[in-house]
Amino acid sequence: GAAYISPSHKDIYAFLLLILVLMIRPSGLFGIEAKVKA
């Protein structure tokens, strides 16, 4: 759980979680890319 995540690594775990979500939901990633290019 969160209690075992050290403050110095919290951002890293958050980043990995974001990547995992994007892998599970490709439409979300494509949506971000479309907004950036638009």
Rosetta constraint file for C-alpha pairs under 8 A:
AtomPair CA 1 CA 5 HARMONIC 7.25 0.50
AtomPair CA 5 CA 9 HARMONIC 6.57 0.50
AtomPair CA 5 CA 10 HARMONIC 6.08 0.50
AtomPair CA 6 CA 10 HARMONIC 6.20 0.50
AtomPair CA 7 CA 11 HARMONIC 7.82 0.50
AtomPair CA 9 CA 13 HARMONIC 6.33 0.50
AtomPair CA 10 CA 14 HARMONIC 6.18 0.50
AtomPair CA 11 CA 15 HARMONIC 6.15 0.50
AtomPair CA 12 CA 16 HARMONIC 6.25 0.50
AtomPair CA 13 CA 17 HARMONIC 6.06 0.50
AtomPair CA 14 CA 18 HARMONIC 6.22 0.50
AtomPair CA 15 CA 19 HARMONIC 6.33 0.50
AtomPair CA 16 CA 20 HARMONIC 6.16 0.50
AtomPair CA 17 CA 21 HARMONIC 6.23 0.50
AtomPair CA 18 CA 22 HARMONIC 6.26 0.50
AtomPair CA 19 CA 23 HARMONIC 6.16 0.50
AtomPair CA 20 CA 24 HARMONIC 6.26 0.50
AtomPair CA 21 CA 25 HARMONIC 5.93 0.50
AtomPair CA 22 CA 26 HARMONIC 5.47 0.50
AtomPair CA 22 CA 27 HARMONIC 7.96 0.50
AtomPair CA 22 CA 28 HARMONIC 6.29 0.50
AtomPair CA 22 CA 29 HARMONIC 5.62 0.50
AtomPair CA 25 CA 29 HARMONIC 7.19 0.50
AtomPair CA 26 CA 30 HARMONIC 6.26 0.50
AtomPair CA 27 CA 31 HARMONIC 5.94 0.50
AtomPair CA 28 CA 32 HARMONIC 6.39 0.50
AtomPair CA 29 CA 33 HARMONIC 6.35 0.50
AtomPair CA 30 CA 34 HARMONIC 6.06 0.50
AtomPair CA 31 CA 35 HARMONIC 6.33 0.50
AtomPair CA 32 CA 36 HARMONIC 6.27 0.50
AtomPair CA 33 CA 37 HARMONIC 6.17 0.50
AtomPair CA 34 CA 38 HARMONIC 5.92 0.50
